[in-house]
Amino acid sequence: MLKVTPKVTRLINYIRDIEEGKLQIPTFQRDFVWGKKEKLELFESLKLGYPIGSLLFWKPTDTFFVKEEIGPYRVPARVQNEQYLYILDGFQRLSTLFGCLINPDNTELQRNEVERAKEFAIYYDLMAEEFTFSRSATTDITFIPVNTLIDTYAFLDYGERLRSTLTDRGVGQRTY
């Protein structure tokens, strides 16, 4: 018997669940095919407050083989007797969000760093007010990594670095 249960969950919870192996990708799921354009469009939709679609999960009664990678990260195998769900719809979106939003400095997951840097290191350009994969983003303080946007402490640290940098450049200093 098929049972559909609608549920609203915060994005950060999905990211945690993927990181912990509670959300799995069955091998019968199609491969990840999104390019840079689609990834940037997803973040632009989020910025504009557009809906990005629903997600469909399946609680299996049988065990299927699963894909070992989501984005550039190697995800943990499911733990025996642990509750887990298969991602049936939303794999492209969740892979993009997971690959871009998880902070590589704050996870123990193994990753392909070359792929992460090339395909999942998205920045928000504060000057142009757009998302980008720009190479200069790694050195320009006005480019904020998107994984910083969902991590309160990282965001506060970034804000302090930005303030300090702008003060050192003489920008925004008050004169009395």
N, C-alpha and C positions, 0 to 999 in steps of 0.2 A: 504494500500500500504506500502510495506516494503522499508525503505530508510536506506542505509548504508553510514555512514559518517566517514571516517578515521580521526583520530585526535591523535596528539602526546601531551602527558601531562607529566609533571615531577612527579616523585613518591611522593614528598612532597605535591603536590596538591591533589593526591588521598587520602593521609592520612588525610589531612585537610577536604576533602569532606566527608569521612567516619565519622570523628569526629563531623562534623556539621549535619550529617544525610542526606546529599545530595546523597550519595550512599547507597542503601538499599539492603538487602538480602531477596528475596522473599521466602516464606515458601516452595515453590516447589523445591528450590535449595537443593541439597543433603547436608547432615550434614558435618561438618568439620571433616576430618579423618586423616590428616597428623600427623605423629609422629615426634619425635626429628630428626631422620635420614633425612627425607624429608626437614625439616626446615633448617638443616645445609647445605644440598645439594643446596638449593635455594640460600643461602648466598654465598656459594662457587662459584656457577655459576655467581653471580653478581661480586664477586671479580675477577674472571677470564675473565669477559667481555663477557660471553656467553649470547645469547638471552634467555630470560625466558618465551617467548611466548607472544601472544597478549591477550588482554582483550576484552570482549564483554559485552556491556551495552545495556539496553533497556529502552527507554522512554515510559512508559506505558500510555495508554489512560484510563485504568481502574485501580482501586486501588485493590491491593492484600494484604493479610496479610504478614507481614515481620518478620524475625527473629530479636530478640532483642539484640543478642550478636554477636560480631565479635571478635574472639580471646577471651581474658579474660575480655573484656570491654563490658559494656552495652551501646549500641548506642542510640542516641535520636530518637524518633519517628519522622516521617516526619511531617513537618509543612504544614498545609493547605495552598493551593495556592503557595507553594514553588516548584521550579523546583527540581526534583530528578530523579535518574536513578536506575534501578535494575541491579545488577551484575549477568550476565548470565554465563559467562565463565571467570575463573580466581579467583574464590572465595577462593580456597585453598591458592593460592599465595598471594592474597591481605590480607586475614586474617592473614597469617603468617607475612607479612611485617608490617601490621598495629599493630598486637599484640606485635611485637618485636621492632619496630622503634618509636612508640609513647612514649614519655618520661612520665612515670607515675607521676613524680613530676610536670609536666607542663600541666596536663589535669584535667578537672573537671569531666570527665566521671567516673562513678562508675565502679569498677572492682572487680574481684575475685582475690585477691592478692596471695592466695596460688597457684592458677592455673597459674597466671602470672609468679611468681617466679620459678615454676617447669617446665612449658612448653614454656614460651616465653621470658625468661631472657637469651638471647644469648649474649656472649662476644666474642671479638676478642682477642686471645692470641698473644701478640706481640712477645713473645719469640719463640713459635712454628709456628707462622704465620698461624693460623687456627682458625676457629670458634668453640666454645665450650659452653656447658651448665655447666661447672665445678663449683662445690660448692666453691672452693677456690677463684674463680673469684671475689667474693664480698669483699675479703680482700687483694688480690694481685694487686698492682698498675699496673702490666703489662697486666692485663686483662681489656679491655675497653668495656663497654656496647655498643652494636650496636646502641642504640638510641642516643648515644653521637656522632656517626659518621655523622649524618645528621643535627645536631644542632651546628651551628658555635660557639656560645657562650659556650655551654657545652664542645665542643671539645677544645676550647682555655683554658677553666678552667682545663680540664683534662691534657692538655699539661703542664700547669703551675704546677699542682700537681705532675706530673711525673718528671718534671725537679727538683722541690724542693725535692722530695723523693730521687731521684738519687744523688743529691748534698749532702743531709744529710748522705747518705750511702758512700759518697766519690767517687762515680762513675762519671766519666766524668769531674772531676775538672781539670782545667788547672794548670800546674806547670810551673813557669817561672824561 
